[in-house]
Amino acid sequence: MKKRIALIAMLLAAVMMLSGCNLIGYDAELDGAQVVAKVNDTELTKADWLTYRDYLASYYQEYYQQYFGFAMPMDEETVASYGESALEQMIESAVLEDKMEELGLSPLSEEEVAEVESYADEMVDLYKMIVRFQNYPDLETVEEEQERLAAEAAEAAETAETTETAEATETAEPAEPVATVTNAQLDEMLLNDLNIIGYNRDYFVQTQTASVLNDKIYAHATEGVEVTDEQVKTEFDEQVAAQKESYDANPAAYASAVNAGSEPYYVPAGYRGVKNLLVMISDEKQAEIDELKTALTTAQNALDSANADLEEMKAEDTSALDEEGLAAYNEQIAALEEQAALSQATVDETQPKIDALTEEAFAEILPQAEEALAKAVAGEDFDALVEAYGDDTGMAAEPNKTRGYLVCDGLAIYEQNFQDAAMALGSVGDVSAELVKTSYGYHILQYATDVASGEVEYTDEIKEELRATMLTEAQDAAYTAAVTQWVSEAKVETFPKVME
């Protein structure tokens, strides 16, 4: 017994020594071949799981950067957090592959394969054009050069035949060819570039095949899903009731919804349409003003930061500092005071420049604005005046062109001068008696119409638009339910230890 215990102890000691010396090898290929999950008869490997996990992390980093303006960290912990989602999606994909094969949706028919191949060829040609434009914008191939020189020679000959001047009849020396790359060589270069970024023909075949299969399984799962007229009307009535409650409590929310692109089914009371004739500050002057305002903001931020740091530092207890520390402290104070003084000087210099330039910009457009105002007050056709004098592009399209901008009491989406002048107009048809000044320029406003309040008419167009939205939602729900059921019915086994 003692010998056995001694042998075990020796073995344990040997393992510890080997571990400490890193003599236990690591086989990445063998590790990647481990199975993280089994779906029916399909094995999902660790290598594939890690690849897809990293792809998800990268995808969402790009997504957040594009839509929210900040980069998600790509540290090990963040990337690892996508592991569970990656595995769930891989399992779902494996289940769907089995289900499509079971239903006879996969593989694709010869006709479908031909369509996929044609699509891939079109996409490769498109991306070759894009890559050429980006990577070789000035490159001309030998064949293209020959065609260009031949066309130029033909044009010169035609000019010589039709002109009567001696100079024109002189034959120009043909240009020397300089191109060294043939069409075939350029095509090879472009295909190589596409391979580097992963957008080769195989990629487009694979993605389009997956898209076609996804459409087929989606169509199967959503077959028979319908939305009745009664369901559409019920949804309309419910939305009207919800919007009535919301917009009656906060009428300004209606304008916000419309300006965001929605078409609400309920209009609160108190809205009017106001047409806007805007004589705008010139683009040149506006650009100069904006540049100065940017400089002013930068200087003001630097001034505020320096003053805040100064206040914080001057509140510190310096009694414990030695001579060297106190000298460093005083140097920091002096540097901050210098920064504050420079920033203050920039602020003091820039604001008067903005004021002077703004005054100059408004003086430039005042005669035109006054001319338009005189005609509007005299009763000339306001729409014609907007077209002749107006610079507001928002008034060129419907419904603003006919109705005007939506305005009601309490709105904060317009500059205050515009809002006040729009609501000061007493009756439909009234025009502002004076120019209305905002940061954009001079406005002349017309009270164009009262916007009818209450529930909008339930038209066939509204019904069909609402039906389309509801049908898509119902189909998506049916598809999600079907996939959830298929996954629950599949034989799925996971191995969490392998993913650690």
N, C-alpha and C positions, 0 to 999 in steps of 0.2 A: 504493500500500500504506500509506504513511504517513497519507494522508488517511482511509483506512478505519479504521486503528487510532485515529486522533484522533477520528473520529466515534463509535466504540464507547466510547471513554473519556468523551466528552461525555454519551452516553446513560446510562452507568453513574453518572456524577456526578449527572445529573438524577434518576435513580431514588432515589439515596441522599438527595438533597435533599428529594424528595417524601415519602419514608418518614420522614425526620427531622421534617418539618413536619406529619405525619399528614394529608396531603392525599389519600392513597389511601383511598377509601371502603370501608365494610364493609356488605354487604347481608345482614342476618340471615336474611331469608326465602330468599335465594338459597343461603346457606350451609346452612340447614336442609334445603333440597331436595336436597342432595347425597346420593348413594346410598352407604350403608355396607356393604350386602350385597345380593346377588341370590340368590333361592331359586327355582329353576325360572324361572317368568315373573314372579315377584313381586319388586318392589324395596322394600327397607327404607331409609327416609330417615334422615338424621342427626337431624332434628328429633324423629322418633318414637323413635329410639334414645336421645337425650338425655332425653326425657320419661320413658321407661321406666326408664332408669338412675337418674334422680333419685327415681322412685317406689320402686325397690328399696331405695335407701339410706334413704329415709324409713321404709319398712316395717320394715327391720331395726333402725333406731333405736328405733322404738316397741316392737318385739319384745323387744329387750334391756332396755328400760326396764321393761316389764311383767313379764318372767319372771326377770330377774337384778338388777333394782333399780338399774341405772346407765345413763346416757345415752351412747350412742355419739356421738363428735364428728361434726359435719356440715361439716367443712372441705372445701375443694376436693379435696384429695388423697384423703380418705376416700370422697367421692362418686364420684370418678373410678375408684376401685378396683372399683366395681360394673359398670364398662363392659363387661368381657368376659362376665360372667354375663348381663347384660342382652341382649347380642347373641346369645349361645347360646340363650337362652330365646325370643327373637324368631324366630330361625331355626327352632327346633323348632316353634313355633306355626305358622309359615308352611308347614312341611312337613306338619303335621297337617291344616291346612286343605285342602291339595291332596289328601292321602290320603283325607279324608272325602268330598270331592267325587268322587274316583275310585271310591270304594266305594259311592257312592250314599247315603251317610249324611247328606249335606248337599245342599241346604237342608232345613230341617225341613218335615214334612208340615203340611197345614192343621190337622189335629187337634193336632199338637205345638205349632204356633204359637198356637192358641187356648188351650192349657194354659199356655203361657208368658205370654200376655197376662193370663190370669186370675190367675196368680201375681203378676205385676207390680202389678195392681190391689190385690190383698190386701196386698202389702208397702207400697204407697203409703198405704193406709188405716191400716196398723199404725204406720208412721212418722209419719203426721200426728197420731195419738193421742199418740205419744211426744213429738213436738215441742210439741204443745199443753200437755201436762203440764209440760214443762220451761220453755217460754217464756211461756205464758199460763195459769198455774195457776188464777187467780182470774177469768178472763174469762168472762162469760156473754153469749150472743148474744141478740138481740131475741126470736127464736122460743123459745129456752130459757127466757127470763125470762117470756114470756107463758104457757108451759106451767106454770112453777112457780107463778106468781101465781094461775092458774086452779085448780091443785091445792090451794093454800093456802086459797083462797076456798071451795072445795067442802068442805074439811075443817072450816073454821070454821062453815059452814052446818050440816053434819052434827052438829057438837058442840052448836050452839045448839038443834037439834031434840031432842037426847037428854038435855040437862041441865035441871034444874028451877030453877036459880038465876037470879035476875034479871040478875046481872052477865053470865052466859054468854050470855043471849039478846040482849044488846045487840049490834048489828051493828058490827063493827070497821071502821075506815076502811081502804079498800084502799090498798095500798102504791103509791107513784108509780113508774112505770117509769124505769129509769136506763140500761139497755143501749142502746148506739148502733151496735153491729156486728151485721150480719146473718149468718146461716149461710153465705151465699154469699161474703160479704166475709172471714169467718174462714177459709173454705176456700182462698181466694186467698192470704191471708197465710201459711197453712201450706205451700202449694205453693211459694210464693216462698222460704220458709225452707229447704225441702227442696232447691230449686235451688241455693241458696247453698252448702250442704254437699255437693252432688253426688248426693244420694239421690233423684233424680227418677224418673219412670216409665221414661224411656229407659235409665237406669242399670240398673234391675231387669230390664228386657227383655233388655238385652245380657248381663248376668251370668247370668241364667237360661238364655238361649239357649246361652251357652258351656258351662254346666254340663250341659245336656241333650246337647249334641254330645260333650262329654268322656265322658259315660257311655256313649254309643253307640260311640265309637271304643275305649274301654276294654273294652266287652263283646266287640267284634270281636277285639281282640288277645288276649283271655283265653279265647276260646271253646275248649271242650274240655279246659281245665286241670282236673285232678282230683287228689285225694289219696286213696290207697288205705288200707284198714284196716292193711295191713302197714307202710306208711310211717308211719302214726300210731303204731302200737305200737313201731316202731323208735325214733321220736322220744321217746316216753315213756320207754323203757328207757335211752336216752342221757341224758335229763334226770335220771332217777333216779340213774344212776351218777355224774353230775357233782355233783348235790346231795349225795349220800352222801359223796363225797370232801371237798366243801367244808364241810358241816355237822358231819361227824365231827371234822374238824380244828378247827373253830370253831363249837361248838354255839350260841353267842349269835347267830350270823348267821341262824339259823332264826327266832328270835323277831323279829328285825329285819325279815326278809322278810315274815313274817305280818302284823306291825304296819303294814307299808307297803302291804298290800293283796294280796300274793301268796298263792297256795295251793300251797305246795311239795308235791312228790310223795314226799319222803323226810323222816322225822322222826328226829333224832338221839336217843340214849338220854339219860335224866336229866331229862326235862321233867315237870313237874306242873302241874295246874290249881289256882289259888288264888283263891277267891272273896273279895271285898273289901266289907266293910260300912264305909263311910266316913261319919263325922259331920263335916261340913265347917265350917270357919270361915265366918261369915256374909259375904255379898257386901259389905255395907257396911264391915265391919271389914277385909276383904281389900283393898277399894279404897283405904282410908286407909293401910294398910300399904304397898301398892304405890306410892302417891304419895310416901310418905316414902322408900321405897327408891330411887325415881327421883331424888329430891332428893339423897339420900346419894351415889348414883353420880356425879351431876353435880358435886357438891362435891369428891368424892375425885379425879375426873379433873382438875378445875381445880387441886387441891392438887398432884397428881403432876406436872402440866405446869409449874406455877410453880416447884416445887422443882428440876425438871430444868433449867429455864432458869437458875435461880439458880446451880446447880452449874456449868453451862457458862460463865456469865458470870464467876463468881468465879475460874475457872481461867484467864481471859484475862490476858495481860500488859498492864498499863495504864501501864507506865513511859514509853511514847512519847506518851501523851496530853497535850495542852496543858490549860490550866486549864478552858477551855470544854468540851472533850471529856470531861475527868474529871468535870465537874459533870453532864453529860448521862448519863455512865455511872452515877454514884451515884444519879441520879434513877430510872434504870431498875431499879437494884438495890432502891431503896426501894419502888418500885411493885410489884415482884414479891414482896417481903417482905410488903407490905400484903395483896396478893392471897392469898398463902399463909396469912397469919394469919386472914383472913376465911374462907377455905375450911376451914381447920382448925377454926375455931369452929363452922362449920356441921356439919362431921362430928361434932365432939364433942357438939353439941346434938341432932343427928338420931338417932344410933344409940340413945341411951337412950329416945327417944320410940318408936322401932320396937320395942325390947325390951318396953317397958311396954304398948304397944298389942297386941303379940303375946300377952303374958301375959294381958291382959284378954280377948282374943278366945278363947283356949283355955279360960279360966275359964268363959266363957259357955256353951260346948258340953260341958263336962265332965260335968255331971249327966246329960244325955241319953246321952252315950257310955257312962258307967258303967252306966246302966240297961240299955242294949242289951247290954253285955258280960255283965252278970249273967244275963240271959236266955239268951245264947248259951252260956255256960259251963254253965248248968243243963240244956242239951240241947234248947232250943226250936228249932223249924224255922228253919234259918239263912236259907233263901230268903225266908221270911215276914218275918224280922227285917230283911233287906236292903231289902225293899220298904217296911217300916214306918219304918225309921230311916235308911236309906242315902241319901246325896247323890251317889254316884258314878254319873253317867249312863252311863259305859262298861259298867256291869253290867246295863243294861236290855236290851241287844240280844245276840242270839246271835253267836258261840258263847260269849261271856263269861258270859252268864246261866246257862248249864248247866255249862260247863267251868271257868269262872274264867279269870283271867289266866295266860298262859304264863310259868313261872318255872323257871330252872335255875341251877346254880352258875355264878358268873362273869358274870352279866348286869349291865350298867351302865345299863339303861334306867329303872330304878326308883331312888327315893331309898334310901340304904343301910339305913336303919331298916326300911323295907318289905321290901327284899330279904333282909336277915338274918332277920327274923321269919318270912317266908314259907318259907325253907329250914330254919328251926328246927323246924317242925311235923313230928312224927315219923311219923304214919300217916294214911292217908286217913280223913277224918271229923274229925280233930283241929281244935280251935279255939284261937286264941291266948289264953293265960291272962291276959294283960295288954293294956292298950291300947297300940297302936303309934302313936307320934307322928311326923308328918312336917309339912312346911310347909303341907300341905293341911288338916290336922285330925287327928282320932283315927281309927285303923283297927282293925277286928276282922277277923281273917283265918281262913278255913277251908281246910284241905287237901281240895280237892274231888275230885280224881282224879289218877291217874297217866296220862300221855299215852303211848299205845302208840308204840313206836319202830319204825323200819323203813320199808319201802316201803308207800305207801298203796294201797288196793285200786283196781285199774284198772276203774273203772265205765264204764257207757255215757255218763254225763254228762261224765266226764273225757275220754273218747274223742272225743265230739262237740265239746266246747269246744276241745280240742287240734286237731281236724281243721279247725275254723273258722279258727283262727289260722294254721295251716299253709297253708290254701287261700288266705287273703288274701295271705300272703307269696309263695306260688307265682304268684298272679295278678299281683301287683305286679312280680315278677321278669319274667314273660312280657311284660307291658306295656312295661317299661323296655327289654327286649331288642328288642321290635318297633319301638319309637320309634327306638332307636339304629340299627337296620337301615334304617328308612325315611329317616332323616337321611343315612346313608352312601350310600344309593342316589340321593338327590336331587342335583340340580345346584346346588351352593352355591359362590358366589364372594364373598369379602369384600375390603374395601378399607380396610386399617388406616390408611393415610395420612389418610383423610378423618376418622377418629376422633381424630386427634391434636389 
